[in-house]
């Protein structure tokens, strides 16, 4: 990944968004947009930002639309369907994991995580979509 990779973080908890941003900054990334819910994230994507999003990191469990709902919306979009999409979750129920895999998730990161784990997952997601 290049340092100019543009990330979109979606999580209803500001402390999680701050943690992810801090870890991304530590990896050398600074193009980061945050939203606290899926509706705002979709509005951001639909507003045709000057700098398009290259990578999405989204929580699974949020009020209103979930990360899985967001994933399905992204994968149904011609413009964004091939973006790396990493889901942050406490979910480990097999049926839920399978539903996200079937919807096209790039990978999962279980909460809580270590910085190195996030770095590894970012690389795995990127390689999956940029062969």
N, CA, C and O of each residue as an XYZ file, in Angstrom:
524
protein
N       0.844     -1.190      0.000
C       0.000      0.000      0.000
C       0.877      1.238      0.000
O       1.958      1.266      0.589
N       0.383      2.247     -0.672
C       1.105      3.509     -0.739
C       0.698      4.404      0.432
O      -0.416      4.287      0.944
N       1.593      5.294      0.855
C       1.257      6.201      1.966
C       0.020      7.060      1.695
O      -0.658      7.481      2.632
N      -0.282      7.323      0.405
C      -1.446      8.160      0.087
C      -2.760      7.381      0.045
O      -3.799      7.952     -0.289
N      -2.733      6.079      0.380
C      -3.965      5.287      0.440
C      -4.979      6.012      1.324
O      -4.656      6.452      2.427
N      -6.201      6.128      0.825
C      -7.262      6.860      1.523
C      -8.189      5.875      2.230
O      -8.820      5.035      1.589
N      -8.264      5.986      3.545
C      -9.056      5.084      4.377
C     -10.362      5.733      4.812
O     -10.430      6.938      5.053
N     -11.387      4.909      4.906
C     -12.671      5.297      5.495
C     -12.895      4.392      6.698
O     -12.966      3.171      6.557
N     -13.007      4.991      7.886
C     -13.260      4.250      9.122
C     -14.697      4.523      9.549
O     -15.114      5.678      9.638
N     -15.458      3.452      9.815
C     -16.843      3.594     10.250
C     -17.024      2.806     11.542
O     -16.918      1.580     11.551
N     -17.297      3.515     12.624
C     -17.517      2.883     13.927
C     -18.288      3.855     14.797
O     -18.013      5.055     14.782
N     -19.247      3.352     15.552
C     -20.059      4.232     16.381
C     -19.324      4.706     17.635
O     -19.791      5.627     18.305
N     -18.194      4.099     17.961
C     -17.422      4.517     19.134
C     -16.228      5.359     18.708
O     -15.368      4.899     17.957
N     -16.183      6.597     19.194
C     -15.096      7.495     18.812
C     -13.738      6.974     19.275
O     -12.730      7.206     18.608
N     -13.698      6.266     20.417
C     -12.405      5.764     20.887
C     -11.846      4.691     19.952
O     -10.628      4.581     19.804
N     -12.714      3.899     19.321
C     -12.257      2.888     18.356
C     -11.764      3.594     17.089
O     -10.717      3.239     16.546
N     -12.516      4.590     16.621
C     -12.078      5.342     15.440
C     -10.722      5.996     15.695
O      -9.850      5.987     14.826
N     -10.547      6.566     16.894
C      -9.275      7.198     17.249
C      -8.149      6.176     17.296
O      -7.045      6.446     16.823
N      -8.419      5.003     17.862
C      -7.412      3.946     17.926
C      -6.982      3.525     16.522
O      -5.788      3.422     16.241
N      -7.950      3.284     15.646
C      -7.633      2.866     14.278
C      -6.844      3.967     13.564
O      -5.851      3.690     12.892
N      -7.293      5.217     13.714
C      -6.591      6.341     13.080
C      -5.148      6.422     13.581
O      -4.225      6.587     12.783
N      -4.949      6.307     14.882
C      -3.608      6.375     15.470
C      -2.723      5.258     14.926
O      -1.559      5.484     14.594
N      -3.284      4.050     14.836
C      -2.505      2.924     14.316
C      -2.189      3.128     12.834
O      -1.071      2.851     12.400
N      -3.156      3.608     12.059
C      -2.910      3.892     10.638
C      -1.835      4.972     10.488
O      -0.955      4.863      9.634
N      -1.912      6.016     11.324
C      -0.877      7.059     11.301
C       0.494      6.454     11.580
O       1.486      6.834     10.958
N       0.546      5.509     12.519
C       1.797      4.837     12.854
C       2.362      4.037     11.688
O       3.573      3.836     11.598
N       1.486      3.580     10.793
C       1.928      2.849      9.594
C       2.293      3.815      8.459
O       2.732      3.384      7.393
N       2.111      5.120      8.690
C       2.469      6.113      7.686
C       1.312      6.618      6.849
O       1.528      7.308      5.852
N       0.078      6.286      7.234
C      -1.098      6.746      6.485
C      -1.704      7.973      7.155
O      -1.823      8.028      8.379
N      -2.085      8.954      6.344
C      -2.681     10.157      6.925
C      -3.981     10.566      6.231
O      -4.676     11.459      6.716
N      -4.322      9.935      5.111
C      -5.576     10.235      4.409
C      -6.681      9.361      4.981
O      -6.935      8.256      4.501
N      -7.336      9.883      6.023
C      -8.307      9.089      6.773
C      -9.557      9.920      7.013
O      -9.482     11.059      7.474
N     -10.706      9.337      6.693
C     -12.002      9.957      6.967
C     -12.732      9.036      7.930
O     -12.676      7.814      7.792
N     -13.411      9.617      8.897
C     -14.155      8.825      9.888
C     -15.631      9.187      9.856
O     -16.004     10.340      9.637
N     -16.467      8.170     10.082
C     -17.898      8.394     10.267
C     -18.397      7.482     11.371
O     -17.878      6.385     11.576
N     -19.426      7.958     12.086
C     -19.918      7.199     13.233
C     -21.059      6.246     12.880
O     -21.504      5.471     13.727
N     -21.531      6.300     11.638
C     -22.582      5.355     11.243
C     -22.548      5.117      9.732
O     -21.917      5.853      8.973
N     -23.240      4.077      9.337
C     -23.236      3.646      7.934
C     -23.892      4.685      7.025
O     -23.399      4.944      5.927
N     -24.988      5.277      7.468
C     -25.665      6.270      6.624
C     -24.737      7.432      6.271
O     -24.711      7.876      5.123
N     -23.977      7.925      7.250
C     -23.041      9.021      6.983
C     -21.921      8.564      6.050
O     -21.481      9.319      5.184
N     -21.467      7.337      6.229
C     -20.405      6.797      5.368
C     -20.895      6.681      3.922
O     -20.173      7.024      2.986
N     -22.117      6.198      3.748
C     -22.685      6.080      2.401
C     -22.847      7.473      1.779
O     -22.547      7.668      0.602
N     -23.320      8.434      2.569
C     -23.454      9.810      2.072
C     -22.099     10.340      1.618
O     -22.000     11.008      0.589
N     -21.056     10.038      2.388
C     -19.703     10.467      2.027
C     -19.293      9.857      0.687
O     -18.786     10.557     -0.190
N     -19.513      8.563      0.535
C     -19.133      7.887     -0.706
C     -19.937      8.403     -1.899
O     -19.403      8.547     -2.998
N     -21.210      8.678     -1.678
C     -22.070      9.149     -2.769
C     -21.816     10.601     -3.141
O     -22.220     11.045     -4.215
N     -21.153     11.342     -2.264
C     -20.936     12.768     -2.535
C     -19.763     12.996     -3.489
O     -19.377     14.136     -3.748
N     -19.192     11.885     -4.018
C     -18.067     11.981     -4.954
C     -16.936     12.838     -4.399
O     -16.620     13.894     -4.948
N     -16.330     12.377     -3.307
C     -15.252     13.168     -2.721
C     -14.114     13.365     -3.723
O     -13.904     12.550     -4.621
N     -13.401     14.446     -3.548
C     -12.274     14.758     -4.430
C     -11.270     13.599     -4.395
O     -10.743     13.195     -5.432
N     -11.016     13.079     -3.218
C     -10.095     11.954     -3.053
C     -10.928     10.707     -2.804
O     -11.542     10.581     -1.745
N     -10.962      9.778     -3.764
C     -11.774      8.589     -3.568
C     -11.219      7.687     -2.469
O     -10.022      7.704     -2.181
N     -12.084      6.919     -1.875
C     -11.700      5.977     -0.827
C     -11.031      4.760     -1.469
O     -11.483      4.260     -2.499
N      -9.945      4.291     -0.840
C      -9.211      3.123     -1.325
C      -9.400      1.899     -0.438
O      -9.139      0.776     -0.871
N      -9.854      2.104      0.811
C      -9.896      1.010      1.787
C     -10.933      1.360      2.851
O     -10.945      2.477      3.368
N     -11.805      0.401      3.177
C     -12.834      0.625      4.194
C     -12.563     -0.267      5.395
O     -12.313     -1.465      5.259
N     -12.619      0.341      6.572
C     -12.542     -0.386      7.842
C     -13.824     -0.052      8.585
O     -14.074      1.108      8.913
N     -14.638     -1.067      8.851
C     -15.952     -0.818      9.446
C     -16.225     -1.759     10.609
O     -15.896     -2.944     10.565
N     -16.831     -1.205     11.646
C     -17.336     -2.010     12.748
C     -18.499     -2.845     12.223
O     -19.138     -2.476     11.238
N     -18.768     -3.957     12.873
C     -19.907     -4.791     12.487
C     -21.162     -4.295     13.191
O     -22.160     -3.987     12.541
N     -21.115     -4.217     14.514
C     -22.309     -3.889     15.301
C     -22.391     -2.399     15.571
O     -21.607     -1.838     16.337
N     -23.377     -1.764     14.911
C     -23.632     -0.344     15.111
C     -25.137     -0.134     15.112
O     -25.876     -0.921     14.521
N     -25.597      0.930     15.776
C     -27.033      1.237     15.725
C     -27.446      1.534     14.284
O     -26.665      2.081     13.506
N     -28.664      1.173     13.942
C     -29.126      1.388     12.572
C     -28.537      0.325     11.671
O     -28.606     -0.867     11.971
N     -27.960      0.760     10.573
C     -27.353     -0.191      9.635
C     -26.057     -0.747     10.232
O     -25.300     -0.035     10.893
N     -25.827     -2.024      9.984
C     -24.634     -2.693     10.503
C     -23.493     -2.641      9.489
O     -23.667     -2.210      8.349
N     -22.337     -3.087      9.930
C     -21.208     -3.206      9.018
C     -21.507     -4.180      7.890
O     -21.040     -3.994      6.766
N     -22.288     -5.220      8.185
C     -22.672     -6.172      7.148
C     -23.582     -5.497      6.116
O     -23.444     -5.740      4.917
N     -24.503     -4.659      6.572
C     -25.346     -3.889      5.646
C     -24.479     -3.007      4.752
O     -24.704     -2.907      3.546
N     -23.486     -2.372      5.367
C     -22.585     -1.492      4.624
C     -21.770     -2.291      3.604
O     -21.600     -1.865      2.462
N     -21.278     -3.433      4.023
C     -20.526     -4.302      3.123
C     -21.371     -4.670      1.905
O     -20.888     -4.598      0.775
N     -22.607     -5.055      2.120
C     -23.492     -5.426      1.015
C     -23.721     -4.238      0.081
O     -23.762     -4.407     -1.138
N     -23.872     -3.032      0.650
C     -24.052     -1.835     -0.171
C     -22.802     -1.585     -1.013
O     -22.897     -1.305     -2.208
N     -21.630     -1.690     -0.382
C     -20.361     -1.462     -1.086
C     -20.191     -2.467     -2.218
O     -19.830     -2.089     -3.333
N     -20.445     -3.732     -1.943
C     -20.245     -4.771     -2.962
C     -21.263     -4.660     -4.095
O     -21.017     -5.166     -5.190
N     -22.402     -4.008     -3.853
C     -23.412     -3.815     -4.900
C     -23.121     -2.573     -5.751
O     -23.776     -2.347     -6.768
N     -22.147     -1.781     -5.335
C     -21.806     -0.538     -6.036
C     -20.715     -0.791     -7.073
O     -19.659     -1.333     -6.749
N     -20.972     -0.399     -8.320
C     -19.965     -0.556     -9.366
C     -18.689      0.195     -9.017
O     -17.589     -0.277     -9.303
N     -18.831      1.355     -8.403
C     -17.680      2.209     -8.103
C     -16.816      1.647     -6.969
O     -15.597      1.821     -6.982
N     -17.427      0.983     -5.999
C     -16.699      0.580     -4.794
C     -16.599     -0.925     -4.567
O     -15.996     -1.356     -3.585
N     -17.179     -1.731     -5.456
C     -17.289     -3.169     -5.200
C     -15.961     -3.892     -5.026
O     -15.920     -4.953     -4.403
N     -14.879     -3.344     -5.559
C     -13.597     -4.043     -5.456
C     -12.687     -3.488     -4.355
O     -11.517     -3.862     -4.273
N     -13.220     -2.600     -3.511
C     -12.409     -2.046     -2.428
C     -12.124     -3.082     -1.343
O     -12.983     -3.909     -1.033
N     -10.927     -3.042     -0.765
C     -10.674     -3.855      0.426
C     -11.630     -3.407      1.538
O     -11.801     -2.209      1.768
N     -12.244     -4.364      2.221
C     -13.221     -4.069      3.270
C     -12.908     -4.954      4.469
O     -13.097     -6.170      4.429
N     -12.429     -4.323      5.531
C     -12.070     -5.020      6.768
C     -13.135     -4.752      7.816
O     -13.442     -3.597      8.111
N     -13.698     -5.808      8.377
C     -14.715     -5.661      9.428
C     -14.066     -5.851     10.790
O     -13.363     -6.832     11.033
N     -14.320     -4.884     11.681
C     -13.913     -4.980     13.082
C     -15.085     -5.580     13.838
O     -16.222     -5.138     13.673
N     -14.823     -6.575     14.658
C     -15.958     -7.241     15.289
C     -15.596     -7.968     16.569
O     -14.438     -8.309     16.810
N     -16.604     -8.196     17.375
C     -16.504     -9.109     18.511
C     -17.246    -10.393     18.165
O     -17.262    -11.345     18.946
N     -17.863    -10.409     16.982
C     -18.632    -11.571     16.538
C     -17.708    -12.750     16.237
O     -16.703    -12.600     15.543
N     -18.052    -13.898     16.754
C     -17.309    -15.094     16.371
C     -18.260    -16.256     16.090
O     -17.843    -17.411     15.997
N     -19.548    -15.925     15.958
C     -20.552    -16.930     15.630
C     -20.385    -17.333     14.162
O     -20.381    -16.486     13.268
N     -20.251    -18.625     13.936
C     -19.944    -19.141     12.596
C     -20.935    -18.670     11.525
O     -20.522    -18.302     10.425
N     -22.217    -18.679     11.829
C     -23.228    -18.285     10.835
C     -23.038    -16.824     10.423
O     -23.172    -16.491      9.245
N     -22.730    -15.960     11.377
C     -22.526    -14.543     11.063
C     -21.262    -14.360     10.239
O     -21.251    -13.602      9.269
N     -20.201    -15.050     10.624
C     -18.947    -14.974      9.874
C     -19.189    -15.420      8.425
O     -18.721    -14.775      7.486
N     -19.909    -16.504      8.256
C     -20.195    -17.023      6.911
C     -21.018    -16.023      6.101
O     -20.798    -15.872      4.899
N     -21.959    -15.344      6.744
C     -22.778    -14.370      6.009
C     -21.905    -13.229      5.489
O     -22.133    -12.734      4.385
N     -20.915    -12.810      6.266
C     -20.019    -11.742      5.815
C     -19.099    -12.239      4.696
O     -18.823    -11.506      3.747
N     -18.629    -13.476      4.806
C     -17.786    -14.051      3.750
C     -18.577    -14.128      2.445
O     -18.071    -13.776      1.379
N     -19.820    -14.592      2.542
C     -20.669    -14.681      1.348
C     -20.962    -13.307      0.755
O     -21.159    -13.177     -0.453
N     -20.989    -12.281      1.608
C     -21.252    -10.921      1.127
C     -20.003    -10.273      0.531
O     -20.086     -9.204     -0.074
N     -18.845    -10.919      0.702
C     -17.635    -10.421      0.066
C     -16.670     -9.665      0.953
O     -15.878     -8.865      0.455
N     -16.715     -9.899      2.264
C     -15.765     -9.230      3.155
C     -14.337     -9.639      2.787
O     -14.094    -10.781      2.398
N     -13.407     -8.711      2.912
C     -12.010     -9.011      2.598
C     -11.340     -9.766      3.741
O     -10.553    -10.686      3.516
N     -11.666     -9.361      4.986
C     -11.110    -10.024      6.154
C     -11.787     -9.489      7.403
O     -12.583     -8.552      7.335
N     -11.468    -10.090      8.548
C     -12.012     -9.710      9.849
C     -10.877     -9.355     10.781
O      -9.767     -9.867     10.636
N     -11.145     -8.475     11.744
C     -10.214     -8.205     12.827
C     -11.029     -8.241     14.105
O     -11.916     -7.413     14.317
N     -10.717     -9.217     14.961
C     -11.462     -9.377     16.207
C     -10.999     -8.376     17.248
O      -9.802     -8.160     17.437
N     -11.971     -7.768     17.923
C     -11.685     -6.832     19.019
C     -11.428     -7.637     20.290
O     -12.075     -8.664     20.498
N     -10.528     -7.213     21.123
C      -9.503     -6.185     20.914
C      -8.363     -6.749     20.076
O      -8.210     -7.967     19.986
N      -7.564     -5.889     19.464
C      -6.474     -6.339     18.602
C      -5.197     -5.591     18.956
O      -5.219     -4.556     19.622
N      -4.104     -6.136     18.499
C      -2.790     -5.494     18.638
C      -2.484     -4.766     17.328
O      -3.003     -5.133     16.274
N      -1.653     -3.750     17.395
C      -1.295     -2.963     16.211
C      -0.763     -3.856     15.094
O      -1.117     -3.679     13.929
N       0.080     -4.806     15.449
C       0.660     -5.702     14.443
C      -0.432     -6.504     13.720
O      -0.335     -6.755     12.519
N      -1.473     -6.903     14.468
C      -2.580     -7.638     13.845
C      -3.276     -6.780     12.796
O      -3.599     -7.260     11.709
N      -3.506     -5.509     13.121
C      -4.137     -4.615     12.151
C      -3.259     -4.494     10.906
O      -3.757     -4.573      9.783
N      -1.965     -4.305     11.102
C      -1.048     -4.200      9.967
C      -1.098     -5.429      9.079
O      -1.118     -5.314      7.854
N      -1.117     -6.608      9.694
C      -1.192     -7.863      8.928
C      -2.495     -7.961      8.146
O      -2.492     -8.350      6.978
N      -3.601     -7.613      8.781
C      -4.910     -7.686      8.115
C      -4.996     -6.687      6.961
O      -5.572     -6.993      5.917
N      -4.425     -5.493      7.146
C      -4.426     -4.501      6.067
C      -3.708     -5.065      4.846
O      -4.196     -4.946      3.722
N      -2.554     -5.677      5.069
C      -1.786     -6.245      3.957
C      -2.552     -7.382      3.275
O      -2.580     -7.462      2.047
N      -3.167     -8.256      4.064
C      -3.935     -9.366      3.499
C      -5.094     -8.857      2.635
O      -5.319     -9.344      1.528
N      -5.820     -7.872      3.161
C      -6.949     -7.295      2.414
C      -6.461     -6.650      1.122
O      -7.061     -6.837      0.063
N      -5.379     -5.896      1.210
C      -4.865     -5.179      0.035
C      -4.457     -6.177     -1.056
O      -4.802     -6.003     -2.225
N      -3.719     -7.224     -0.662
C      -3.259     -8.226     -1.621
C      -4.429     -8.954     -2.275
O      -4.363     -9.327     -3.446
N      -5.491     -9.151     -1.514
C      -6.662     -9.854     -2.043
C      -7.306     -9.061     -3.197
O      -7.859     -9.648     -4.127
N      -7.229     -7.757     -3.126
C      -7.891     -6.906     -4.131
C      -6.938     -6.275     -5.140
O      -7.382     -5.680     -6.123
N      -5.641     -6.399     -4.908
C      -4.635     -5.805     -5.813
C      -3.578     -6.841     -6.148
O      -2.444     -6.764     -5.676
N      -3.956     -7.805     -6.962
C      -3.048     -8.895     -7.309
C      -2.087     -8.488     -8.393
O      -1.250     -9.289     -8.808
